[in-house]
Amino acid sequence: MSNGTNFDVAGAINTLTESAGKLFQVQVDIANNALKALTSVAEPLGKTATDLIGNFANIATQVLQSVSAAIAPKK
């Protein structure tokens, strides 16, 4: 005898599977977007850091040349 409730097990499993798939896809999309954002931030930072290191190296070279010129005996 039925009490009036009719469970659609296959439909429930199908809906659950679809929901899990959508959640997984959203997580993949979020990770992908985060990776793209990190890449777009890292590129300019890397270039700036490289330029800064180059500038410091040039300054250090100029300082050493000036010090060497000041210390070197004059002829």
Buried (B, 14 or more C-beta within 10 A) or exposed (E): EEEEEEEEEEEEEEEEEEEEEEEEEEEEEEEEEEEEEEEEEEEEEEEEEEEEEEEEEEEEEEEEEEEEEEEEEEE
